[in-house]
Amino acid sequence: MLRSDARLLNLAIALSALAGFVDALGFLTAGGFFVSFMSGNSTRLAVGISEGSSAALTAAGLIAGFVTGVVLGGLVGHRAGPHRRPAVLGLVTALLLMAALAAPISPTFALAAMVMAMGAENAALADNGEVKVGLTYMTGALVRLGQALANRLTGKDASHWRVDLGLWSGLMTGAITGAFAYARLGSSALWIAAGLAMVLTVLAARFVPAPR
């Protein structure tokens, strides 16, 4: 899907950058927990349970919020039909705006809105209701990149490596930028994330072909 449409690939990379930006903000706000990377939170949950610490509750809450966001994104996308991408990204924008508004008053509510936004974002590029491209987590992309390198070394087709490298690079760029922004602006950096999500919503509506 991404290999055949440059505009869709560019949108996916930009969304990965948004996820990296927001995840860096969440990580620094929550003291080592994630709002887009649930494998890390699952490990924190397991360790917290074994130690009997409150970290388990935090991790469990973030995981539940992420799944809730995925459900909301899927429902909005289903209702929107051919307008799924801008509709889902509109939901992401709304949640990030809520997070930015809530951050000075209730960091906990802001984290909840951030993690739901990241869950919902994955539904933006869903194909027939199935999420085939992870935008907020890169383990799969790195596995596919490694497989492509192995294929290249053995003389097989490895043409998709640029897609996976692009997604990972987007997330890394966003995370680095998010960390710098947080160091200078604190939670106010969420307004940047919300603004970027708004821009991507408009671009998705105007320039990215509608899903079939």
Secondary structure, 3 states (H helix, E strand, C coil): CCCCCHHHHHHHHHHHHHHHHHHHHHHHHHCCCCCCCHHHHHHHHHHHHHHCCCHHHHHHHHHHHHHHHHHHHHHHHHHHHHHHHHHHHHHHHHHHHHHHHHCCCCHHHHHHHHHHHHHHHCCCCCECCECCCCCCCCHHHHHHHHHHHHHHHCCCCCCCHHHHHHHHHHHHHHHHHHHHHHHHHHHHHHHHHHHHHHHHHHHHHHCCCCCC
